[in-house]
């Protein structure tokens, strides 16, 4: 079994327009999906990201406020999972609730390195 990271992009700009009950229902979907991965021994680590932040760019290391990009490209969180293959990890990503709001999941293998 190998490790993969799901990088969630976009979708969060639509959340402010949700009613409290819609937001609660959507968060329940996330909770249920994430817990199903954990119960199967596949969820290893997870973290939603706060929209605030700084970006450091270039050789001059210029610092700007925020991770500002087009909202569809903004990284909103990540999840590390265990799966049998890249294809299997992609299948697991297909059930992610992020798609309800037009977002995407980037599925990437994690390099195994020695500590």
LOKETOR-54235 format. One record per residue: residue in one letter; residue number from 0; x negated, z, y of N, C-alpha, C, O in turn. Coordinates in Angstrom, 2 decimals. Layout:
! residues N
<r r="A" k="NUM" n_px="X" n_pz="Z" n_py="Y" ca_px="X" ca_pz="Z" ca_py="Y" c_px="X" c_pz="Z" c_py="Y" o_px="X" o_pz="Z" o_py="Y"/>
...
This chain:
! residues 115
<r r="X" k="0" n_px="-0.85" n_pz="0.00" n_py="-1.17" ca_px="0.00" ca_pz="0.00" ca_py="0.00" c_px="-0.90" c_pz="0.00" c_py="1.23" o_px="-1.95" o_pz="0.65" o_py="1.24"/>
<r r="X" k="1" n_px="-0.50" n_pz="-0.72" n_py="2.26" ca_px="-1.25" ca_pz="-0.83" ca_py="3.51" c_px="-0.42" c_pz="-0.27" c_py="4.67" o_px="0.78" o_pz="-0.06" o_py="4.54"/>
<r r="X" k="2" n_px="-1.09" n_pz="-0.04" n_py="5.78" ca_px="-0.40" ca_pz="0.44" ca_py="6.98" c_px="-0.18" c_pz="-0.70" c_py="7.96" o_px="-1.00" o_pz="-1.61" o_py="8.09"/>
<r r="X" k="3" n_px="0.96" n_pz="-0.63" n_py="8.63" ca_px="1.34" ca_pz="-1.63" ca_py="9.62" c_px="1.89" c_pz="-0.89" c_py="10.84" o_px="2.41" o_pz="0.21" o_py="10.72"/>
<r r="X" k="4" n_px="1.76" n_pz="-1.52" n_py="11.99" ca_px="2.34" ca_pz="-0.93" ca_py="13.19" c_px="3.43" c_pz="-1.89" c_py="13.69" o_px="3.23" o_pz="-3.10" o_py="13.75"/>
<r r="X" k="5" n_px="4.56" n_pz="-1.30" n_py="14.05" ca_px="5.62" ca_pz="-2.04" ca_py="14.73" c_px="5.45" c_pz="-1.75" c_py="16.21" o_px="5.49" o_pz="-0.59" o_py="16.63"/>
<r r="X" k="6" n_px="5.27" n_pz="-2.78" n_py="17.01" ca_px="5.19" ca_pz="-2.64" ca_py="18.46" c_px="6.51" c_pz="-3.15" c_py="19.02" o_px="6.85" o_pz="-4.32" o_py="18.86"/>
<r r="X" k="7" n_px="7.24" n_pz="-2.25" n_py="19.66" ca_px="8.55" ca_pz="-2.61" ca_py="20.20" c_px="8.39" c_pz="-3.11" c_py="21.62" o_px="7.73" o_pz="-2.47" o_py="22.44"/>
<r r="X" k="8" n_px="8.98" n_pz="-4.25" n_py="21.90" ca_px="8.89" ca_pz="-4.85" ca_py="23.24" c_px="10.29" c_pz="-5.14" c_py="23.77" o_px="11.15" o_pz="-5.68" o_py="23.07"/>
<r r="X" k="9" n_px="10.49" n_pz="-4.76" n_py="25.04" ca_px="11.71" ca_pz="-5.10" ca_py="25.75" c_px="12.91" c_pz="-4.27" c_py="25.34" o_px="12.80" o_pz="-3.31" o_py="24.58"/>
<r r="X" k="10" n_px="14.07" n_pz="-4.67" n_py="25.84" ca_px="15.31" ca_pz="-4.00" ca_py="25.51" c_px="15.66" c_pz="-2.84" c_py="26.41" o_px="16.84" o_pz="-2.57" o_py="26.64"/>
<r r="X" k="11" n_px="14.66" n_pz="-2.13" n_py="26.92" ca_px="14.94" ca_pz="-0.90" ca_py="27.66" c_px="15.62" c_pz="-1.15" c_py="29.00" o_px="16.27" o_pz="-0.24" o_py="29.53"/>
<r r="X" k="12" n_px="15.49" n_pz="-2.34" n_py="29.57" ca_px="16.14" ca_pz="-2.59" ca_py="30.86" c_px="17.65" c_pz="-2.60" c_py="30.73" o_px="18.35" o_pz="-2.39" o_py="31.72"/>
<r r="X" k="13" n_px="18.17" n_pz="-2.82" n_py="29.53" ca_px="19.61" ca_pz="-2.83" ca_py="29.33" c_px="20.16" c_pz="-1.43" c_py="29.09" o_px="21.37" o_pz="-1.22" o_py="29.20"/>
<r r="X" k="14" n_px="19.31" n_pz="-0.48" n_py="28.76" ca_px="19.78" ca_pz="0.87" ca_py="28.47" c_px="20.47" c_pz="1.55" c_py="29.64" o_px="21.47" o_pz="2.24" o_py="29.42"/>
<r r="X" k="15" n_px="20.02" n_pz="1.39" n_py="30.88" ca_px="20.71" ca_pz="2.08" ca_py="31.99" c_px="22.18" c_pz="1.69" c_py="32.14" o_px="22.97" o_pz="2.45" o_py="32.69"/>
<r r="X" k="16" n_px="22.54" n_pz="0.51" n_py="31.65" ca_px="23.93" ca_pz="0.07" ca_py="31.78" c_px="24.82" c_pz="0.64" c_py="30.66" o_px="26.02" o_pz="0.40" o_py="30.67"/>
<r r="X" k="17" n_px="24.24" n_pz="1.38" n_py="29.72" ca_px="25.03" ca_pz="1.94" ca_py="28.63" c_px="25.72" c_pz="3.23" c_py="29.07" o_px="25.17" o_pz="4.01" o_py="29.84"/>
<r r="X" k="18" n_px="26.92" n_pz="3.43" n_py="28.58" ca_px="27.61" ca_pz="4.69" ca_py="28.81" c_px="26.93" c_pz="5.76" c_py="27.97" o_px="26.20" o_pz="5.43" o_py="27.03"/>
<r r="X" k="19" n_px="27.14" n_pz="7.04" n_py="28.28" ca_px="26.54" ca_pz="8.10" ca_py="27.45" c_px="26.91" c_pz="7.98" c_py="25.97" o_px="26.07" o_pz="8.22" o_py="25.11"/>
<r r="X" k="20" n_px="28.15" n_pz="7.62" n_py="25.66" ca_px="28.53" ca_pz="7.51" ca_py="24.25" c_px="27.87" c_pz="6.29" c_py="23.59" o_px="27.50" o_pz="6.35" o_py="22.42"/>
<r r="X" k="21" n_px="27.71" n_pz="5.19" n_py="24.33" ca_px="27.01" ca_pz="4.02" ca_py="23.79" c_px="25.55" c_pz="4.34" c_py="23.54" o_px="24.98" o_pz="3.94" o_py="22.52"/>
<r r="X" k="22" n_px="24.92" n_pz="5.07" n_py="24.48" ca_px="23.52" ca_pz="5.46" ca_py="24.32" c_px="23.37" c_pz="6.38" c_py="23.11" o_px="22.42" o_pz="6.24" o_py="22.34"/>
<r r="X" k="23" n_px="24.29" n_pz="7.32" n_py="22.96" ca_px="24.24" ca_pz="8.25" ca_py="21.83" c_px="24.37" c_pz="7.48" c_py="20.51" o_px="23.64" o_pz="7.76" o_py="19.56"/>
<r r="X" k="24" n_px="25.28" n_pz="6.52" n_py="20.44" ca_px="25.47" ca_pz="5.72" ca_py="19.23" c_px="24.21" c_pz="4.89" c_py="18.93" o_px="23.80" o_pz="4.77" o_py="17.78"/>
<r r="X" k="25" n_px="23.62" n_pz="4.33" n_py="19.97" ca_px="22.40" ca_pz="3.53" ca_py="19.78" c_px="21.24" c_pz="4.41" c_py="19.31" o_px="20.49" o_pz="4.02" o_py="18.41"/>
<r r="X" k="26" n_px="21.09" n_pz="5.58" n_py="19.90" ca_px="20.02" ca_pz="6.48" ca_py="19.49" c_px="20.24" c_pz="6.97" c_py="18.06" o_px="19.27" o_pz="7.21" o_py="17.33"/>
<r r="X" k="27" n_px="21.48" n_pz="7.13" n_py="17.65" ca_px="21.78" ca_pz="7.51" ca_py="16.26" c_px="21.30" c_pz="6.42" c_py="15.30" o_px="20.76" o_pz="6.72" o_py="14.24"/>
<r r="X" k="28" n_px="21.51" n_pz="5.15" n_py="15.68" ca_px="21.02" ca_pz="4.05" ca_py="14.85" c_px="19.51" c_pz="4.15" c_py="14.68" o_px="19.00" o_pz="3.99" o_py="13.57"/>
<r r="X" k="29" n_px="18.79" n_pz="4.40" n_py="15.78" ca_px="17.34" ca_pz="4.55" ca_py="15.72" c_px="16.96" c_pz="5.72" c_py="14.80" o_px="16.09" o_pz="5.58" o_py="13.94"/>
<r r="X" k="30" n_px="17.62" n_pz="6.84" n_py="14.99" ca_px="17.33" ca_pz="8.04" ca_py="14.21" c_px="17.56" c_pz="7.76" c_py="12.72" o_px="16.73" o_pz="8.10" o_py="11.88"/>
<r r="X" k="31" n_px="18.68" n_pz="7.15" n_py="12.39" ca_px="19.02" ca_pz="6.85" ca_py="11.00" c_px="18.01" c_pz="5.88" c_py="10.38" o_px="17.56" o_pz="6.09" o_py="9.25"/>
<r r="X" k="32" n_px="17.66" n_pz="4.83" n_py="11.12" ca_px="16.71" ca_pz="3.84" ca_py="10.62" c_px="15.34" c_pz="4.48" c_py="10.40" o_px="14.73" o_pz="4.29" o_py="9.35"/>
<r r="X" k="33" n_px="14.87" n_pz="5.23" n_py="11.39" ca_px="13.57" ca_pz="5.88" ca_py="11.29" c_px="13.54" c_pz="6.90" c_py="10.15" o_px="12.55" o_pz="6.98" o_py="9.41"/>
<r r="X" k="34" n_px="14.61" n_pz="7.67" n_py="10.01" ca_px="14.66" ca_pz="8.66" ca_py="8.93" c_px="14.72" c_pz="8.01" c_py="7.56" o_px="14.17" o_pz="8.54" o_py="6.60"/>
<r r="X" k="35" n_px="15.38" n_pz="6.85" n_py="7.45" ca_px="15.41" ca_pz="6.17" ca_py="6.16" c_px="14.00" c_pz="5.72" c_py="5.76" o_px="13.65" o_pz="5.77" o_py="4.58"/>
<r r="X" k="36" n_px="13.20" n_pz="5.29" n_py="6.73" ca_px="11.81" ca_pz="4.94" ca_py="6.45" c_px="11.01" c_pz="6.18" c_py="6.04" o_px="10.19" o_pz="6.12" o_py="5.13"/>
<r r="X" k="37" n_px="11.26" n_pz="7.30" n_py="6.72" ca_px="10.55" ca_pz="8.55" ca_py="6.39" c_px="10.91" c_pz="9.03" c_py="4.99" o_px="10.03" o_pz="9.43" o_py="4.23"/>
<r r="X" k="38" n_px="12.20" n_pz="8.99" n_py="4.65" ca_px="12.64" ca_pz="9.45" ca_py="3.33" c_px="12.07" c_pz="8.59" c_py="2.21" o_px="11.89" o_pz="9.07" o_py="1.09"/>
<r r="X" k="39" n_px="11.79" n_pz="7.33" n_py="2.51" ca_px="11.20" ca_pz="6.43" ca_py="1.52" c_px="9.67" c_pz="6.55" c_py="1.49" o_px="9.00" o_pz="5.84" o_py="0.74"/>
<r r="X" k="40" n_px="9.12" n_pz="7.47" n_py="2.31" ca_px="7.68" ca_pz="7.65" ca_py="2.37" c_px="6.95" c_pz="6.55" c_py="3.11" o_px="5.76" o_pz="6.35" o_py="2.89"/>
<r r="X" k="41" n_px="7.65" n_pz="5.84" n_py="3.97" ca_px="7.06" ca_pz="4.69" ca_py="4.67" c_px="6.72" c_pz="4.98" c_py="6.13" o_px="5.79" o_pz="4.37" o_py="6.66"/>
<r r="X" k="42" n_px="7.42" n_pz="5.89" n_py="6.80" ca_px="7.13" ca_pz="6.18" ca_py="8.21" c_px="5.97" c_pz="7.15" c_py="8.29" o_px="6.04" o_pz="8.25" o_py="7.75"/>
<r r="X" k="43" n_px="4.91" n_pz="6.75" n_py="8.98" ca_px="3.72" ca_pz="7.57" ca_py="9.08" c_px="3.56" c_pz="8.21" c_py="10.45" o_px="3.09" o_pz="9.34" o_py="10.57"/>
<r r="X" k="44" n_px="3.96" n_pz="7.49" n_py="11.49" ca_px="3.79" ca_pz="7.98" ca_py="12.86" c_px="4.73" c_pz="7.18" c_py="13.74" o_px="5.06" o_pz="6.03" o_py="13.44"/>
<r r="X" k="45" n_px="5.16" n_pz="7.79" n_py="14.83" ca_px="6.05" ca_pz="7.08" ca_py="15.75" c_px="5.93" c_pz="7.68" c_py="17.14" o_px="5.55" o_pz="8.84" o_py="17.29"/>
<r r="X" k="46" n_px="6.25" n_pz="6.88" n_py="18.16" ca_px="6.25" ca_pz="7.40" ca_py="19.52" c_px="6.92" c_pz="6.41" c_py="20.46" o_px="6.47" o_pz="5.27" o_py="20.61"/>
<r r="X" k="47" n_px="8.00" n_pz="6.85" n_py="21.10" ca_px="8.53" ca_pz="6.03" ca_py="22.19" c_px="7.59" c_pz="6.21" c_py="23.38" o_px="6.89" o_pz="7.22" o_py="23.48"/>
<r r="X" k="48" n_px="7.58" n_pz="5.25" n_py="24.27" ca_px="6.70" ca_pz="5.33" ca_py="25.43" c_px="7.51" c_pz="5.50" c_py="26.70" o_px="8.56" o_pz="4.88" o_py="26.87"/>
<r r="X" k="49" n_px="7.03" n_pz="6.36" n_py="27.58" ca_px="7.61" ca_pz="6.53" ca_py="28.90" c_px="7.32" c_pz="5.27" c_py="29.70" o_px="6.23" o_pz="4.71" o_py="29.56"/>
<r r="X" k="50" n_px="8.25" n_pz="4.80" n_py="30.53" ca_px="8.00" ca_pz="3.57" ca_py="31.29" c_px="6.93" c_pz="3.72" c_py="32.38" o_px="6.44" o_pz="2.71" o_py="32.88"/>
<r r="X" k="51" n_px="6.57" n_pz="4.95" n_py="32.75" ca_px="5.54" ca_pz="5.16" ca_py="33.76" c_px="4.17" c_pz="4.92" c_py="33.14" o_px="4.04" o_pz="4.87" o_py="31.92"/>
<r r="X" k="52" n_px="3.17" n_pz="4.76" n_py="33.96" ca_px="1.82" ca_pz="4.61" ca_py="33.45" c_px="0.92" c_pz="3.91" c_py="34.45" o_px="1.32" o_pz="3.65" o_py="35.58"/>
<r r="X" k="53" n_px="-0.27" n_pz="3.62" n_py="34.03" ca_px="-1.28" ca_pz="2.91" ca_py="34.82" c_px="-1.84" c_pz="1.80" c_py="33.95" o_px="-1.83" o_pz="1.90" o_py="32.73"/>
<r r="X" k="54" n_px="-2.34" n_pz="0.76" n_py="34.59" ca_px="-3.02" ca_pz="-0.31" ca_py="33.90" c_px="-4.40" c_pz="-0.47" c_py="34.50" o_px="-4.54" o_pz="-0.51" o_py="35.73"/>
<r r="X" k="55" n_px="-5.42" n_pz="-0.57" n_py="33.66" ca_px="-6.78" ca_pz="-0.81" ca_py="34.12" c_px="-7.15" c_pz="-2.21" c_py="33.64" o_px="-7.03" o_pz="-2.52" o_py="32.45"/>
<r r="X" k="56" n_px="-7.60" n_pz="-3.08" n_py="34.60" ca_px="-7.87" ca_pz="-4.48" ca_py="34.26" c_px="-9.25" c_pz="-4.93" c_py="34.73" o_px="-9.79" o_pz="-4.47" o_py="35.74"/>
<r r="X" k="57" n_px="-9.78" n_pz="-5.84" n_py="33.95" ca_px="-10.97" ca_pz="-6.58" ca_py="34.35" c_px="-12.26" c_pz="-5.79" c_py="34.38" o_px="-12.29" o_pz="-4.58" o_py="34.15"/>
<r r="X" k="58" n_px="-13.33" n_pz="-6.52" n_py="34.67" ca_px="-14.66" ca_pz="-5.90" ca_py="34.74" c_px="-14.75" c_pz="-4.88" c_py="35.86" o_px="-15.51" o_pz="-3.92" o_py="35.77"/>
<r r="X" k="59" n_px="-13.97" n_pz="-5.11" n_py="36.90" ca_px="-13.99" ca_pz="-4.17" ca_py="38.03" c_px="-13.15" c_pz="-2.93" c_py="37.75" o_px="-13.17" o_pz="-1.97" o_py="38.51"/>
<r r="X" k="60" n_px="-12.42" n_pz="-2.96" n_py="36.64" ca_px="-11.55" ca_pz="-1.85" ca_py="36.23" c_px="-10.58" c_pz="-1.46" c_py="37.35" o_px="-10.46" o_pz="-0.29" o_py="37.72"/>
<r r="X" k="61" n_px="-9.89" n_pz="-2.47" n_py="37.86" ca_px="-8.90" ca_pz="-2.24" ca_py="38.90" c_px="-7.71" c_pz="-1.51" c_py="38.29" o_px="-7.19" o_pz="-1.91" o_py="37.25"/>
<r r="X" k="62" n_px="-7.29" n_pz="-0.44" n_py="38.95" ca_px="-6.17" ca_pz="0.37" ca_py="38.47" c_px="-4.93" c_pz="0.02" c_py="39.28" o_px="-4.96" o_pz="0.03" o_py="40.51"/>
<r r="X" k="63" n_px="-3.84" n_pz="-0.27" n_py="38.58" ca_px="-2.55" ca_pz="-0.51" ca_py="39.24" c_px="-1.51" c_pz="0.40" c_py="38.61" o_px="-1.67" o_pz="0.87" o_py="37.49"/>
<r r="X" k="64" n_px="-0.45" n_pz="0.65" n_py="39.35" ca_px="0.63" ca_pz="1.48" ca_py="38.83" c_px="1.39" c_pz="0.74" c_py="37.75" o_px="1.65" o_pz="-0.46" o_py="37.86"/>
<r r="X" k="65" n_px="1.73" n_pz="1.48" n_py="36.72" ca_px="2.66" ca_pz="1.00" ca_py="35.70" c_px="2.14" c_pz="-0.07" c_py="34.78" o_px="1.15" o_pz="-0.76" o_py="35.06"/>
<r r="X" k="66" n_px="2.82" n_pz="-0.20" n_py="33.68" ca_px="2.56" ca_pz="-1.27" ca_py="32.73" c_px="3.48" c_pz="-2.44" c_py="33.04" o_px="4.09" o_pz="-3.02" o_py="32.14"/>
<r r="X" k="67" n_px="3.59" n_pz="-2.80" n_py="34.34" ca_px="4.61" ca_pz="-3.75" ca_py="34.75" c_px="4.33" c_pz="-5.14" c_py="34.26" o_px="3.25" o_pz="-5.70" o_py="34.46"/>
<r r="X" k="68" n_px="5.32" n_pz="-5.68" n_py="33.62" ca_px="5.32" ca_pz="-7.04" ca_py="33.10" c_px="6.77" c_pz="-7.46" c_py="33.11" o_px="7.64" o_pz="-6.69" o_py="33.53"/>
<r r="X" k="69" n_px="7.06" n_pz="-8.66" n_py="32.64" ca_px="8.46" ca_pz="-9.01" ca_py="32.49" c_px="9.07" c_pz="-8.01" c_py="31.51" o_px="8.43" o_pz="-7.64" o_py="30.53"/>
<r r="X" k="70" n_px="10.28" n_pz="-7.58" n_py="31.78" ca_px="10.88" ca_pz="-6.53" ca_py="30.96" c_px="10.92" c_pz="-6.89" c_py="29.48" o_px="10.84" o_pz="-6.00" o_py="28.63"/>
<r r="X" k="71" n_px="11.06" n_pz="-8.17" n_py="29.15" ca_px="11.10" ca_pz="-8.57" ca_py="27.75" c_px="9.76" c_pz="-8.38" c_py="27.06" o_px="9.70" o_pz="-8.34" o_py="25.83"/>
<r r="X" k="72" n_px="8.67" n_pz="-8.27" n_py="27.84" ca_px="7.34" ca_pz="-8.11" ca_py="27.27" c_px="6.81" c_pz="-6.68" c_py="27.34" o_px="5.75" o_pz="-6.39" o_py="26.78"/>
<r r="X" k="73" n_px="7.53" n_pz="-5.80" n_py="28.01" ca_px="7.07" ca_pz="-4.43" ca_py="28.19" c_px="7.09" c_pz="-3.69" c_py="26.86" o_px="8.11" o_pz="-3.66" o_py="26.17"/>
<r r="X" k="74" n_px="5.95" n_pz="-3.09" n_py="26.48" ca_px="5.88" ca_pz="-2.31" ca_py="25.25" c_px="6.63" c_pz="-1.01" c_py="25.48" o_px="6.32" o_pz="-0.26" o_py="26.41"/>
<r r="X" k="75" n_px="7.62" n_pz="-0.73" n_py="24.63" ca_px="8.46" ca_pz="0.45" ca_py="24.81" c_px="8.25" c_pz="1.52" c_py="23.75" o_px="8.80" o_pz="2.61" o_py="23.86"/>
<r r="X" k="76" n_px="7.46" n_pz="1.22" n_py="22.72" ca_px="7.17" ca_pz="2.22" ca_py="21.70" c_px="6.47" c_pz="1.61" c_py="20.52" o_px="6.22" o_pz="0.40" o_py="20.47"/>
<r r="X" k="77" n_px="6.14" n_pz="2.47" n_py="19.55" ca_px="5.50" ca_pz="1.98" ca_py="18.33" c_px="5.87" c_pz="2.87" c_py="17.15" o_px="6.31" o_pz="4.00" o_py="17.32"/>
<r r="X" k="78" n_px="5.68" n_pz="2.33" n_py="15.98" ca_px="5.95" ca_pz="3.05" ca_py="14.74" c_px="4.92" c_pz="2.57" c_py="13.72" o_px="4.75" o_pz="1.37" o_py="13.54"/>
<r r="X" k="79" n_px="4.25" n_pz="3.50" n_py="13.05" ca_px="3.30" ca_pz="3.14" ca_py="12.00" c_px="3.98" c_pz="3.39" c_py="10.66" o_px="4.53" o_pz="4.46" o_py="10.41"/>
<r r="X" k="80" n_px="3.94" n_pz="2.37" n_py="9.81" ca_px="4.60" ca_pz="2.45" ca_py="8.51" c_px="3.65" c_pz="2.07" c_py="7.39" o_px="2.58" o_pz="1.50" o_py="7.64"/>
<r r="X" k="81" n_px="4.03" n_pz="2.38" n_py="6.18" ca_px="3.33" ca_pz="1.92" ca_py="4.98" c_px="4.22" c_pz="0.90" c_py="4.30" o_px="5.42" o_pz="1.12" o_py="4.13"/>
<r r="X" k="82" n_px="3.64" n_pz="-0.22" n_py="3.91" ca_px="4.39" ca_pz="-1.27" ca_py="3.22" c_px="3.46" c_pz="-1.97" c_py="2.24" o_px="2.24" o_pz="-1.85" o_py="2.32"/>
<r r="X" k="83" n_px="4.06" n_pz="-2.70" n_py="1.31" ca_px="3.29" ca_pz="-3.38" ca_py="0.27" c_px="2.54" c_pz="-4.60" c_py="0.78" o_px="1.51" o_pz="-4.98" o_py="0.22"/>
<r r="X" k="84" n_px="3.06" n_pz="-5.23" n_py="1.85" ca_px="2.46" ca_pz="-6.46" ca_py="2.37" c_px="3.01" c_pz="-6.70" c_py="3.78" o_px="3.94" o_pz="-6.02" o_py="4.22"/>
<r r="X" k="85" n_px="2.43" n_pz="-7.67" n_py="4.46" ca_px="2.95" ca_pz="-8.06" ca_py="5.78" c_px="4.39" c_pz="-8.54" c_py="5.66" o_px="5.22" o_pz="-8.25" o_py="6.53"/>
<r r="X" k="86" n_px="4.69" n_pz="-9.26" n_py="4.61" ca_px="6.06" ca_pz="-9.75" ca_py="4.40" c_px="7.02" c_pz="-8.58" c_py="4.20" o_px="8.13" o_pz="-8.59" o_py="4.72"/>
<r r="X" k="87" n_px="6.59" n_pz="-7.58" n_py="3.44" ca_px="7.43" ca_pz="-6.41" ca_py="3.21" c_px="7.64" c_pz="-5.64" c_py="4.51" o_px="8.76" o_pz="-5.21" o_py="4.80"/>
<r r="X" k="88" n_px="6.58" n_pz="-5.47" n_py="5.30" ca_px="6.70" ca_pz="-4.79" ca_py="6.59" c_px="7.67" c_pz="-5.54" c_py="7.51" o_px="8.46" o_pz="-4.93" o_py="8.23"/>
<r r="X" k="89" n_px="7.59" n_pz="-6.86" n_py="7.48" ca_px="8.50" ca_pz="-7.69" ca_py="8.30" c_px="9.94" c_pz="-7.49" c_py="7.86" o_px="10.84" o_pz="-7.43" o_py="8.70"/>
<r r="X" k="90" n_px="10.17" n_pz="-7.41" n_py="6.56" ca_px="11.52" ca_pz="-7.14" ca_py="6.05" c_px="12.03" c_pz="-5.79" c_py="6.56" o_px="13.20" o_pz="-5.67" o_py="6.95"/>
<r r="X" k="91" n_px="11.18" n_pz="-4.77" n_py="6.55" ca_px="11.57" ca_pz="-3.45" ca_py="7.03" c_px="11.91" c_pz="-3.49" c_py="8.52" o_px="12.81" o_pz="-2.79" o_py="8.98"/>
<r r="X" k="92" n_px="11.18" n_pz="-4.29" n_py="9.28" ca_px="11.42" ca_pz="-4.41" ca_py="10.73" c_px="12.76" c_pz="-5.07" c_py="11.03" o_px="13.34" o_pz="-4.83" o_py="12.09"/>
<r r="X" k="93" n_px="13.26" n_pz="-5.89" n_py="10.12" ca_px="14.49" ca_pz="-6.64" ca_py="10.36" c_px="15.71" c_pz="-5.74" c_py="10.60" o_px="16.68" o_pz="-6.18" o_py="11.21"/>
<r r="X" k="94" n_px="15.65" n_pz="-4.50" n_py="10.13" ca_px="16.78" ca_pz="-3.58" ca_py="10.29" c_px="16.67" c_pz="-2.73" c_py="11.55" o_px="17.52" o_pz="-1.87" o_py="11.78"/>
<r r="X" k="95" n_px="15.67" n_pz="-2.95" n_py="12.36" ca_px="15.43" ca_pz="-2.13" ca_py="13.55" c_px="16.54" c_pz="-2.30" c_py="14.58" o_px="16.97" o_pz="-3.42" o_py="14.85"/>
<r r="X" k="96" n_px="17.03" n_pz="-1.20" n_py="15.17" ca_px="18.08" ca_pz="-1.27" ca_py="16.18" c_px="17.65" c_pz="-1.91" c_py="17.50" o_px="18.50" o_pz="-2.19" o_py="18.35"/>
<r r="X" k="97" n_px="16.38" n_pz="-2.15" n_py="17.69" ca_px="15.90" ca_pz="-2.72" ca_py="18.95" c_px="16.51" c_pz="-4.10" c_py="19.20" o_px="16.63" o_pz="-4.53" o_py="20.35"/>
<r r="X" k="98" n_px="16.89" n_pz="-4.79" n_py="18.14" ca_px="17.45" ca_pz="-6.13" ca_py="18.30" c_px="18.83" c_pz="-6.12" c_py="18.94" o_px="19.29" o_pz="-7.15" o_py="19.44"/>
<r r="X" k="99" n_px="19.51" n_pz="-4.96" n_py="18.94" ca_px="20.83" ca_pz="-4.86" ca_py="19.56" c_px="20.79" c_pz="-5.21" c_py="21.04" o_px="21.81" o_pz="-5.60" o_py="21.61"/>
<r r="X" k="100" n_px="19.62" n_pz="-5.08" n_py="21.67" ca_px="19.51" ca_pz="-5.31" ca_py="23.11" c_px="18.46" c_pz="-6.36" c_py="23.44" o_px="17.81" o_pz="-6.30" o_py="24.49"/>
<r r="X" k="101" n_px="18.31" n_pz="-7.32" n_py="22.56" ca_px="17.48" ca_pz="-8.48" ca_py="22.85" c_px="15.98" c_pz="-8.23" c_py="22.85" o_px="15.23" o_pz="-9.04" o_py="23.39"/>
<r r="X" k="102" n_px="15.55" n_pz="-7.15" n_py="22.28" ca_px="14.13" ca_pz="-6.84" ca_py="22.24" c_px="13.47" c_pz="-7.45" c_py="21.01" o_px="14.13" o_pz="-8.15" o_py="20.23"/>
<r r="X" k="103" n_px="12.19" n_pz="-7.18" n_py="20.83" ca_px="11.46" ca_pz="-7.73" ca_py="19.69" c_px="10.59" c_pz="-6.66" c_py="19.04" o_px="10.30" o_pz="-5.62" o_py="19.64"/>
<r r="X" k="104" n_px="10.18" n_pz="-6.94" n_py="17.82" ca_px="9.25" ca_pz="-6.09" ca_py="17.08" c_px="8.07" c_pz="-6.95" c_py="16.66" o_px="8.23" o_pz="-7.94" o_py="15.95"/>
<r r="X" k="105" n_px="6.91" n_pz="-6.55" n_py="17.11" ca_px="5.67" ca_pz="-7.20" ca_py="16.68" c_px="5.18" c_pz="-6.41" c_py="15.47" o_px="5.01" o_pz="-5.20" o_py="15.55"/>
<r r="X" k="106" n_px="4.95" n_pz="-7.08" n_py="14.35" ca_px="4.50" ca_pz="-6.43" ca_py="13.11" c_px="3.03" c_pz="-6.77" c_py="12.92" o_px="2.66" o_pz="-7.94" o_py="12.76"/>
<r r="X" k="107" n_px="2.18" n_pz="-5.73" n_py="12.93" ca_px="0.74" ca_pz="-5.96" ca_py="12.85" c_px="0.10" c_pz="-5.10" c_py="11.77" o_px="0.39" o_pz="-3.91" o_py="11.68"/>
<r r="X" k="108" n_px="-0.76" n_pz="-5.69" n_py="10.94" ca_px="-1.51" ca_pz="-4.89" ca_py="9.97" c_px="-2.50" c_pz="-3.99" c_py="10.73" o_px="-3.03" o_pz="-4.37" o_py="11.77"/>
<r r="X" k="109" n_px="-2.72" n_pz="-2.79" n_py="10.19" ca_px="-3.69" ca_pz="-1.87" ca_py="10.75" c_px="-4.98" c_pz="-2.03" c_py="9.95" o_px="-4.95" o_pz="-1.94" o_py="8.72"/>
<r r="X" k="110" n_px="-6.10" n_pz="-2.25" n_py="10.63" ca_px="-7.38" ca_pz="-2.33" ca_py="9.93" c_px="-7.69" c_pz="-0.98" c_py="9.32" o_px="-7.57" o_pz="0.05" o_py="9.98"/>
<r r="X" k="111" n_px="-8.07" n_pz="-1.00" n_py="8.08" ca_px="-8.49" ca_pz="0.23" ca_py="7.41" c_px="-9.98" c_pz="0.39" c_py="7.69" o_px="-10.78" o_pz="-0.47" o_py="7.31"/>
<r r="X" k="112" n_px="-10.35" n_pz="1.49" n_py="8.34" ca_px="-11.76" ca_pz="1.75" ca_py="8.64" c_px="-12.16" c_pz="3.09" c_py="8.07" o_px="-11.32" o_pz="3.96" o_py="7.84"/>
<r r="X" k="113" n_px="-13.44" n_pz="3.24" n_py="7.84" ca_px="-13.95" ca_pz="4.52" ca_py="7.37" c_px="-14.12" c_pz="5.44" c_py="8.56" o_px="-14.53" o_pz="5.01" o_py="9.63"/>
<r r="X" k="114" n_px="-13.80" n_pz="6.70" n_py="8.37" ca_px="-13.90" ca_pz="7.69" ca_py="9.46" c_px="-15.32" c_pz="7.99" c_py="9.81" o_px="-15.58" o_pz="8.79" o_py="10.70"/>
